[in-house]
Amino acid sequence: MRVQVKFRGLPQLYKVMNKRKELDVEFSGITVGDCVNDLVRKYGAPLKKALLDQNGDVDMELRVVLNDRTFLMYGERMDIPLNEGDSLLFMTVG
């Protein structure tokens, strides 16, 4: 599956991702968690530290927006199914 992933307000990732704020990500799986886990495999500990909490969920300090209109609730985000061509926005709160 292919989705677009955007990052806002996460400067610790810009160096890791060669200063790119948007990525087209192709991964096997169907959920937000599958996508995030694929990104962690590709970009390693800096991305994991920036996005995930100690329980392996997207950190509660981050907002996750699906297709620029749907805010995903903490605790449920990793299980949300994605469709080909969706976009995910990870951004800091505040």
ChimeraX attribute file (.defattr): number of C-alpha atoms within 10 A of each C-alpha:
attribute: neighborCount
match mode: 1-to-1
recipient: residues
	/A:1	15
	/A:2	18
	/A:3	20
	/A:4	16
	/A:5	20
	/A:6	17
	/A:7	18
	/A:8	16
	/A:9	14
	/A:10	15
	/A:11	12
	/A:12	13
	/A:13	21
	/A:14	16
	/A:15	10
	/A:16	14
	/A:17	14
	/A:18	8
	/A:19	11
	/A:20	12
	/A:21	16
	/A:22	16
	/A:23	14
	/A:24	12
	/A:25	16
	/A:26	14
	/A:27	16
	/A:28	10
	/A:29	15
	/A:30	16
	/A:31	18
	/A:32	22
	/A:33	20
	/A:34	18
	/A:35	23
	/A:36	22
	/A:37	20
	/A:38	17
	/A:39	17
	/A:40	17
	/A:41	12
	/A:42	10
	/A:43	14
	/A:44	13
	/A:45	12
	/A:46	14
	/A:47	21
	/A:48	21
	/A:49	16
	/A:50	15
	/A:51	22
	/A:52	18
	/A:53	13
	/A:54	9
	/A:55	7
	/A:56	14
	/A:57	18
	/A:58	25
	/A:59	19
	/A:60	15
	/A:61	14
	/A:62	20
	/A:63	19
	/A:64	25
	/A:65	18
	/A:66	18
	/A:67	16
	/A:68	11
	/A:69	9
	/A:70	10
	/A:71	14
	/A:72	16
	/A:73	13
	/A:74	15
	/A:75	11
	/A:76	12
	/A:77	19
	/A:78	19
	/A:79	13
	/A:80	14
	/A:81	12
	/A:82	21
	/A:83	11
	/A:84	11
	/A:85	13
	/A:86	14
	/A:87	20
	/A:88	25
	/A:89	20
	/A:90	18
	/A:91	17
	/A:92	15
	/A:93	11
	/A:94	7
